[in-house]
């Protein structure tokens, strides 16, 4: 785990409040058609209100069953003081772990959807995502009526009066089991075809991630071609604090009548939790879903899909990743490194804290600027290591495939 110093940054609190105010203003303007505004930043962020008084920014996650959970740091800073706290075990992408739970009845309003929860888990969500997330919202209402996720126009919507117009949509069968949605799809990598049921996971930021079971069954390690091994801290909720995964390039991903060409995919040879022995071969995340609008009809076991965005061409990238933790430390904490990559060769290590980029303190970057940082062709990084030593690293983005 990271050796980082706790420090609440006033600027960050003000920035997050500005983001929430923007989302809430969008929410008010959307009430005429009962849509819920979203902000897409690799994850689907939604404004939510707890007990009519606590504003928060939650991730909408179809892989999170029917729960509502909050981040531990957010809870500490929110002014919300639950009376009854207990403990429970929960599972996620990184295995199982023991967490605190709020045992008070908790009222939650997200757009026009109001729920009451008897248990609210307290996760270390920001260790997994970053400080922009305050909580996670699962699919408790997904069975009530058709549910729309519209990336094109940035909203979620329950269709309580029946299905909307379906011009241009294709129809795919789905299975809804144990509060999870699975759909048939296939991924082709050379001569290997991984065909089967995939988990629909809007809480995942990748394209397709295969389970450890699929790695063995389809012998993914034996497929010829370029691949990269990456180490990552806290891949998801669970007790496995460090994970490694392999990236390679697919030829096509097929969902019904739609084909996605040359999309990087990943597999976890030692995957725990959601990536171990599961009734699905892999997980389809937002790198794929964000190219579609979709309507989930659980009662009729159907997923309606409409493509609005063409395949994205590959572009130069960096071989490291970070999480913004300016809520508890000075900067962005390095959380992902490709083995033998440029960042590693330059001296970057997991747990390093990036203090400044291109001469500018990272605390001064807006969320949009932070999200788009990977598009810059060159980065001059001022870093402080876990041991307190300073580093000055220069990196250039490169074509990977």
N, C-alpha and C positions, 0 to 999 in steps of 0.2 A: 504493500500500500504506500501511498505518497507520504513523505515527511513534509507537511506543509503547515504553515502557521495560520491559526484562526484570526481572521480580521474582517469585520463587516465594512464594506465600502459603501459610503453614502451615495456616491454617484451611481453605483449599480442599482441600488434600491430605487432611486429616482428614475433611472432608465426603464426598469421593469414596470414601474407604475405608469410611465408614459405609454409603454407597449400595451398594458392592460387597458388604459383609457381609450387607446385607439381601437382595440378589439371590442370593448364595450360599446363605443359609439357606433361601430359597424353593426353590432348586435341589435341596438335599438332601431337602426334604420332597416334591419332585416325582419323585424317583427311582423310586418304587414303580410309576409308570406310564410312565416314560421320557420324560416331558414336560420341556421346557426353559422355565423361567420367563422372562418378558420384562417390561420396563417401557416403556410407551408414552408418549413425550413428543414427539409430532410425528414422531419416528423410533422404530424398534424397537430398544431397548437390551437386550443379552444379556450375562451374565457369561461370561468365558472365561479359561482358564488356559494360559499359554505355558510350555513346557518344565517343567511340573510345579511352577513356582515363581513365575511372574509373573502376578498377577491383573490383569485389565483389563475394561473396559466397552466392548463393540463394538456397532456398528450392523449389524443384519441387512439386507442389501441385495440384492434379486433382480436389480438392475441392475448389479451389480458382478462379473459373470461368475463364475469359479470361484476367485477369489483370496482371500487373507487379507492385509490390510495393516495397518500401525500408524502412529500419529501421531508426528511427529518430536519434539515436546515431551514426549509421554508416554515415548518411548524414552529420552530424555535423563534423565528423572526416575526411571525404573523400576528402575535398577540392573542392567538387562540389557545386557550388553556383547558383541554379536556379534563373531566373529573375522573374518569375511570380508564386506566391503562392496564392491558394484559399482554400476554405473549402468545405467539403461534408460529408454526412452521409454514413457510410458503415456498413455492418453486418458481423458477424462471429459466432464462436462457443459460444461466451459469450454475444450475443445480438447485439445491434446497438450502434454506437458511432460516434462522430464528429471527423474528422481527417483533417489535412492539406493535400492539394494536389498540386503537381507540374503541372502547366498548360503549360509549355514549351513543344514543341515536343521533345520527347526523343527517341534516337536510342539505341537499345539494341541488342547485339550479344551474343548468347549462342550457342557455337559450330558452326555448319554451318547454324543455324537458325537466321535470322535477322528480327527484328520487329521495328515498329515505333509506339509509344504510345502518344496520345494527352493528357492523364491524367495519372500521377503516384501518387498513394496514399502514404502518409508517415505514417507508423504504428509504434507502440511501440512493434515491433516484439520480441525484446530481452527480454522484460518483460514476454513474452509467452513462448519462446523457451530458448535461452541463447545467449551469446555474439558471438557464432560461426556463427550466421546468420546475413547477411547484407540485405537480401531482400527475396521476394517470387515471384515465377513465376507460373502463371496459365496455362490454357490449350487452349490458343488462336489458336494454330496450330493443334489441335487434329483432326479437321475435314478435313484437307487438304489431308491426305493420312494415311495409316496404321502407327501407332505409337507404337514402341516397348519400353518396360521398362524391362531391363535385369538385375536382381539382381545378377544372378550367375556370370556374367562377368563384372558387374559394368559399364553399359552404357545405354544411351537413343538413339533412332534412328528413324528418319523418313524414311519410305520405299516408296520413290517417284516413283519407277519403278514397284511397285506391291508387292504382298505378298511374304515373304520369305518362305523357306521350313517349313512345319508345322508338321513334324514328331514328334509324342508324345504329340501334343497339343490337348486339348479338346475345343469344341466350346460352348460358352454360349451366350444367347441373352442379349442385353443391351438396355436401353432406354437413350437417350441423350436429356435432357430437361433443359432449362434455364442454359446452359453451365455446366451441371453436368451430370455425368455418374452414372446410377443405374443398378444393376443386381439382378436377383432372387437368393435367398439363404435361408437357414434355420438354426436356432440355437436351439438345444435341451438341455433343462435343466430339468432333471428329466422327469416328465410327460408333461411338457410344451414345445410346439413347436412354436417358433416364425418364421413364414414363411412369406416371402413377398419380397419387393424390398429394397435393401440396397444401400447406397451411397458408391461409390468407392472414398476413400480419402487417397491419398499418402502423405498428409500433416499431417495425424494423426499417432501418434506413438503407439497406442494400437492395440488390436485385433478387438473386436466388442464392440461398445458403443451404447446402446439403447437410444432412445429419451424419453422424459417425457410422450409423448402421448402413446408410446408402453408400458411403465411401467404400466399405468392405464389400457390399453386395455387387456394386457395379465396378469395382476395382478402379476407382477414380485416380489413384496414385500411379497407375500404369499407363494412363493416357499420354501419348507423346505430345509435346508442345511446351511453350513457355509458361512458366508458373512462378509465383512469388510467395514466400513464406513471411507472414507478419505476426509479430507478438503484440498482444493488446492487454491492457489491464481492465478488469471488471467488464467483461463482454456483455453481461446482463445481470439481472437480479439472481442471486445465489451465492454460494460459499466458495466458488472457484474464482480466486482473485486475479488469476492471469490465464490467458488462453492463447493458443496460436491457431492460425487458419491459413489456408492456401487459396490464392487467387489464380484463376486462369480464364481464358476467353472462350465463351460459347460460340457456336455457329448460329444457332437459332433457339429461341424460346417460343413454344407454340401453346396458345390458349384458345381453344375453339378454332375459329376461323382467322384469328389474328396471329401474326408472326413478328417477333422482335428479333432483329439481326444484330449479331456481334455485341453482346452485352457481357461485361465481366461478371463472373459468378465466383462463389467461394464455397469451400467445404471445410469441415472441422473433423480431422481424423480422430481426435480425442474428445469430441463434443460431450458436454454434460447437459443435464436439464432438458430443455426443449430441443437440443441437438443430439440427443442420445438415441435410445431405442423408442421410436414413436410410430404411430399409425400413418405417418406421412413420410415422403422421401425427402422433402425439403420445405423451406419457407420462402414465400414470395413477398418481397418488401416493397418499399415506396419508390425505389428507383424504377420499378415496373409500374406500380399502381398510379404514380403521378402522371403517367401518359394517358390515363383513362378517366372517364366519368363512369360511375357504377351505381347500380341499384341492387341492394341485397334483399331478396324475398325468401326469408327462411321458411315461411309456411308452405310455399310451393317448391322449396328446394331449388331455387333458381338464382343465378347471378347474371344480371344484365350489364353488358360492357359496351362502351362506345369510345373508340380511340379518337382523341382530338389533337394529339401531339405526335409528330413523326419520330422515328428513331434518331437519337442524338449521336452525332459523330464523336469519335474518341478525340480527346484533346490532351495537351500536356498536363501532367499532374505532379504532385509531390509524394514522397514515400514516407510521410509521417502524418500523424493526426493529433489533435489536442482537444481538451475540454475546457471551456471557459469556467474558471472557478474564482472569479474576482469577488464572489460572495464570501470566501473564506481565506483567500490568499492574494498575492500581488498580481496574478496574471492567468495565463492559459497553461494548463498542465499537460505535458506530452503523454498521450495515452496509447499511441499506436506507432510502431516502427517496423518497417520492412527490413528483414535480415540482409546484411551486406548491401543495404541501400545507401544513397548519397547522404542522408541525414545521419545514419549510424557512422559512416566513414568520417563525417565532419565532426563527430564527437557528441551527438545528441543521444540522450538516454531516457528511458521511461522514467517518469516522475520529475523530469526537469520542468522548470516553470519559465515560460516565455514572458518576459517583462515588456519588451518593446519590439515592434516590427517596423522596419524601414524608418527608424528614428522616432517613432511615435509610440507613446505608452499605450498598451493594449486596453487599458481601462477607458481610454478616450475613443475607442472604436464603437460605432453603432452596431446593432445586431446585423443589419444588412451588410455593412462593411466587413464584419467578422465572417459572415457566411460566404462572402465573395472573395475572401483573401486567397483562396486556392486558384483564382483566375489571374492573379498577378504573375508575371513571368519570372520575377526575382524577389527573394526575401532576404533582408538583412536582419538577423535575429539577435537580440540581446537576451541571454538566458542565464538563470541562476539554477545550478544543480541542487540535488537533494542534500549535498554536502556543503552547500553555501558558496561554492566556487562559481565565479562568473565565466561565461562563455560568449564568444562572438562568432556566429556561424552565418555563412552566406550560402544560399541554395537557389538553384534554378529549376523550374518545372521542366519535365521531360516527357516525351512520348513514351508510353509504357508498352504498348502493343504494336 
